[in-house]
């Protein structure tokens, strides 16, 4: 059976039971599952479960992710035995459809698509390094993966107003910061350990409290977390430092990630760091970023790549073949390995207190992929 839910359901983390059961969408869902919710004789009863598998199928965009989280919150808070007994699953629709000539395939992750593109690009391609030695396919794939990581980290740093040169300056100094605080608008201070940052934050808050006491004449103070300086974690710098060491094993450095304008190479005095020769083209490349771009260009040539954001972008036949057919579909089983950790996570992400959620997002934003806004 398929139960369509329109829009976002109620966030049960912030709601009383009376409000939960008065919500039309939740009432429909409870009726379809058959178990009821709550305690007492008329409460939840897993023996009344009407289906062996409850599968959440939502779009891949932000709204779809939010709906999935709201549903999981409902199951965890009001129907937890369904998760504990392994009855709750998440459907895995494909993220990409690729068509090239008569070839047609679906890929569920960006990594799978990149692997396909890399295989296509290297099928009849010779790539040589700065010493004119041919790079074997296994080593090339490892190098491309490193370059892709660098590209992703630099995009994250750009959001924070930082770039590769900022990192390189710290690397040359021999000290890599892990936190950055905005002391005043446009004025930043860097911290090189968690202890150094926490000591500074404590001192800053104490000084701010004293200042407020004078300004407000002993009136009510704001909550302590609002007194601290605005700060950012610099996980990207730490990861770039580790990647830099791996890159040196290939004979390259982060300084070679991107070169200056190609016009300066017209005199041919500078040797390329890669030479790429395909059946039809030959490229001389002067930086690591260009290698990744060239591989993607060659591998995806003559192919049509479609990125799915919503289930509605697939026709009924495609949806059945990729996501719903029991013989071919892929499902993620929702498990509960650590109930204390799960309890804390739902409270952090779905509760009323904004500060822990902000901190969680700040610390984990670097790991996000395929975010559609």
N, C-alpha and C positions, 0 to 999 in steps of 0.2 A: 504494500500500500504506500502511496505517496501523499504526504500532507504538506501542501504549500502554505508557507507563513509569509505574509506580506508586511514589509517594514520591519522595524526593530522591536523586539519584545521587551517587556519590563525588566529592569535591572533588579533582580530579587535581593541582591546584596544590600540594597538601601531600602527595602520594602518590608512591611509587616505582612503576615500570612493572610490577613483579611484582604489587603490590597492585591496580593498575588492571585488569590483564587477569584477575585472579581475581574481580573484582566481577561478579556475575551480570547486572545491568542493563547494564553497559558491554559485556560479552561479547555479549549479545543485540543491542545497538545496532551493534557492530562487524560482527557477522555479517550484519545486515540491510543495512548500507551496502555491505559487500563488499570494502572497501579494505584492511582490516587496520590495525594501528598499529605504531609503532616503526621501527627501522632494520634493514638487512640484507635478504637475499633474501626472507625471510618477513615483512618489515615492510610499511609502508604502500605501496600501489601504486594510484595514482588511475585507472589503466587498468582496474582491476577494479570501479570504481564502478558500482553497479547502477541508480542513479536520477539523473536530471538535476537534480532539485531535492530538497534535504533541508530540510523545513519544520518549524520548531519551533512548536508550538501549545500554549500554556500559559494557565492562569488569569490574571486581571488582579490578583489579590490578592498579598500579600507572598510567600506560598509559591510562587506561580506565577512571580513575578519571580526568585526565588532559583533555582528549577529551570532557568529559561531561562539565567541566568548560569552555572550549573554546566555546562550543555550547551555553551555558547559557550566556556567554559574548556577543556573536553575537545577541542572542534574546534580551538581555537587552539593548544593545547599538543601534541596528538597527531595531528591531521589538518589542519594549517594549509593545505596546498594546496587543500583543499575551499573554504576561504574565499577564497584568492587567485584561484581560477578561477571564483568567483561561483556556487557550488553551494548555499550555505547561505542560507536565508531565514527570516524571522520572520512568522508569521501575524498578522493584525490583526483580531481579533474585535471586534464593536462593544462600546462601553461602556454605551450607553443604547438602550432601545427606547421610542418615544413613540407613544401611541395617542390620537387625539382624533376622536371620531365615526367616520367611515369612513377617516380618514387614519391611516396606520401607517407608521412609518419608523424606521430605525436610525441612530445617530450614533456615530462612532468616537472622538470627543474631546469633552471638556467645552466647548471653544470652539465646536464645531459646534452642540451643544445650546443654549448660551447665545445663539448667533446666531439660532437658530430661535425661541427664547422672545422675544428682542427684536423680531424681525419680527412675531410674533403680537401682542405687546403694543402695537406702534406702528401696527398696520394701520388701526385706526379710532380713534386716540387723538390728542388735542392736548395738548402739554406746553409750558407757558410758564415763562420764567425769572423772576427776582426783579423784572425791569423790565416784566413782563407781555408780553414778546415771545415769539412762538412759536419753539421750537427745531426746526430742520429735522432730518430723520431722520439724515443723515450726521453732523452735529455731535453729535446726541444719542448715537449709537452710540460716538463717540469719548469722550464724557463718561462714559458707562456703563462703558466699558472701564477708564478711569482709576479710577473708584470701585471697581470689582472688584479692581483692583490694590491699592488702599489697604486694602480689606477683608482680602485675603490677607496683606499685610505686617503688619497689626495682629494677626492671628491668630498669626503667627510670633513677633512681639514678646511676645505674652502668654505663650507657652511659656517665654520668657527672663525673665519677671517684669517686663516693661516695657510701656508703653502709649503712646497718642497724646500725652498730656500730657507724658510724659518727652521725647518727640521735640520737641514744640513749645517746651519750655523751652530745649532746646539751640539750636533754630532762632532763637529770640529773642535768644540770646546771641551769635549769629553764628558759632558753632563747632560742627561736627557730628562727634562721635567715630566712630572706625572699629573700635575694640577696647574691651573692658571686661574687667578682671581682678578676681577676688575675692581681695583681699589677706589677708583673714581672714573667717570666717563672717559674712555680712551686710554686710561693708564692701567697697565696690567703688571702683575707680579707673578713670577713662576716659582713652583715648589717642586723639590726633587725627591720627596718621600712623603708618605701619608702622615707620618709623625710631624714633619715640618709643617705640613698644611694644617693639621688639627691643632697644633700649638698656636699657630698664627690665628686660626679661626676663633679659638677660645679667648685669646687676648683681644682680638678685634671686638668680639661680642661684649666682653667685660668693659672695654673702653667705651663702646657705644651705649651701654646701659648707663654708665656714669654721665655721659653727655646728655642722654635723654632725661635723667633725673634732674639735671640742672635746667634743661630747657622746659620740662613739663612740671617742674616743682613737685616732684614726688607723686605725680598722677600715675594712672595705670600704664604699664608697659605693654608693648605688643608681645606676641609669642616669640620665644627665643630664636626659632629658626628664621624668622623674618628680620632679625637683627644682623645676621651674618652677611659677609660680602658675597656678591654674585661670583660663582666659580664654575669652571669646566674641568672635567677629567680629560686627560690627554692620552687615552689608550692608543690613539693612532700613532703617536710618537714612539711608544714602546714597541708596537708591532713593526713599525718601519725600521727600528733599530735591529730587531731580529731578522727581518727580511734582508736588510743590508748585508748581514753576515752570510746569508745563503747566496745572495747575488754574487758575492766575491768568489764563491766556489766555482762560479761559471766564468770568472774572469771579467766581470763587469762591476760597475759601481752605481750608486744612486745618482751621481752627477751625470750619468749617461742616460738617465730616463728620458730627458727631453733636451734637444739641442737648440742652439740659437737659429735665427732665420736661415733658410737654405741659400739665400742669396750670397752668403759669405763663403759658400762652398763652390761657387761657380768656377773658381780657378783650379778646382780639383786637387788642391794641395792637401786636403784632409781626407784620410781614408775612411770609407764607410765601416761601421762596426758589424753590419750584416749585408750579405748579398743574397737576394731571393730570386731564384730562376724557376719560372713555371713553363708550361708548354707554350704559352703565348707572350708572356711578359718577363722582364727582368727589372728588379728594383735594387737600387743602392740606398741603404738606410743608415742614418746617422744617429739614431737614438733608439732606446728600448721601446718607447711608446709607439713608434712607427712600425716596429715588428708586429706588435699586437694588432694594430689597425690594418696592416697589410694581410695578415693571416685571416682576420675576420672578413676583409673585402674579398679575398680570393675564395675562401671557403663558402661564403654565402652567395657568390656570384651565380646568376641564373636560377637562384632559388627564391621562392616566395615564403617568407616567414611571418606567421600571424601570431600575435600575442593576445591570448584570451584574458579579458578582465572579468567577464561575466558569463554565467552559464547560458544566458540568452543569446550569446554570439554563436553558439553551436545549434545546428538543426537537430530535431529529435533523433535521427539516426546516428549522428555523431555523438550525441550525449549518451545514447545507449551503448555504443561501441566502446567509448573511452572511459565512462564513469559508472554506468549502471549495470552492465552485463555481468552477472555473477561469475562467468567463466573467465573474464578478462580484467575486471575492475581491480583497483588497488585500494585497500582500506587501511586506515590507521586506527588501531584499537586504543581507546582511552583507558589508561591504567592509573592506579593510585598507589605509588610506591612509598611515598612519604607523606602521610596525612598532615603532619605538622607543617611541613614545607608548603603543601598545597593550601592549607588554611591561611598561612601568611601571605601566599601569592594572591589568592582571591581577595583578601582584605586589602592588600596593597593596590591592586589594579582596579577593583570594582567598588571599593569603599568610599566614604565621604572625605577622608583626609587627603588633601591634595599633595602635601609635601613628600610623603613616602613614594607616591606615584611619580612625581617629578624626578626624584632621585633615581628611581628604577629606570625611567626612560633615559635619563642622562647617562647612566652607566652602561646601558645595553643597546643604545641606538646604533652603535657601530656594527652590530651583528645583523641589522635588518637588511633583507634583500627583497626585491620585487615589490616595493611599496608603491602602489598606485594612488595618486592624489588627484 
